[in-house]
């Protein structure tokens, strides 16, 4: 894949990063704000996500309906998401509709009304969203794990907030938070597709005129200290949901590649050790997988399983057994090669999407303030040796770091039945 990467910093401090792909007809544009749920104070929980919703509810130029139909009427799409560290507003359109995409994105970011009546309606929508999450235990258990690990830190709060916190947020809270944080030094605009960088920058220079603000790009975070916490939340669910997690490296740490290979080996697909052992051989779960999330100064490596309540402890013991085998050096060159090919293949397949490439551009700029080419990434994966993976497993997957959450109809003291010292 030919990569044509360029970066321009506008006069107001907004960073524009692009990658041109001249053989596609689409363009993906994302306006990334370097602020998320972990930047919220105790009385602001859920603010970033609430603002994301409100920016689609009307501006001085467009009604909510006009915003919704603006890009869909030309075959495109407009959406947003809020994370723990970033908020992104993005559009996907044909290259001939780039002007309307930029106009709508700049409009919702610069001219939101925060109409009081719309705000009250959206408050109810978000509360419904929270209740929907509470009805999805396979997702909810991950929020419980984050809270177990980082209970005293904003990193451990649910991105969406709670019913109580959302009920308390006022229009002034949202407007003040946005005014403080949606400033040009904290904005990265990433674009990928069929366009010329210079022409796109000229358009953005006219459209995206934000205040430079009086705050630094991100107020200095206190380095989060993960806690060791193991808990059972009793609930009448059809399945028992289990999430195990340990703190891991921040995004900037190059050992993240070895951690990703480790994740693939343990639970990265149907050929992974956990899937083959716990589902295929034992038939104890429908779903089992590993996951990793890297942040600016921390990260989480996790394992999820969904099983019948009577099998919960046995399933965790089987996970322990696979981890112990790997930590003792049980890793063949064939298995390592398979995991590396899987990682590289998944990367290359996702990068056939302009949206995923845009995502990658933005995250490199936000986390590294730099660009990492596809060749550099592939070379970093190729350099990983079995020892690197075993060392990372030994460092991360240990008794004194592993938090655990069980959500389901199990005994309150179920976790006490495990021999945690095995790790």
Helices and strands as residue ranges (DSSP letters): E 4-9, E 15-20, E 26-33, G 37-39, G 42-44, H 47-54, H 64-72, E 77-82, E 87-94, G 95-97, H 98-110, H 116-134, H 137-149, G 154-156, H 163-168, H 171-181, G 184-186, E 187-193, H 197-207, E 230-234, E 240-247, H 256-267, H 273-274, I 275-281, E 285-294, E 299-307, G 309-311, H 312-327, H 333-350, H 354-368, H 374-382, H 386-396, E 403-408, G 414-417, G 420-422
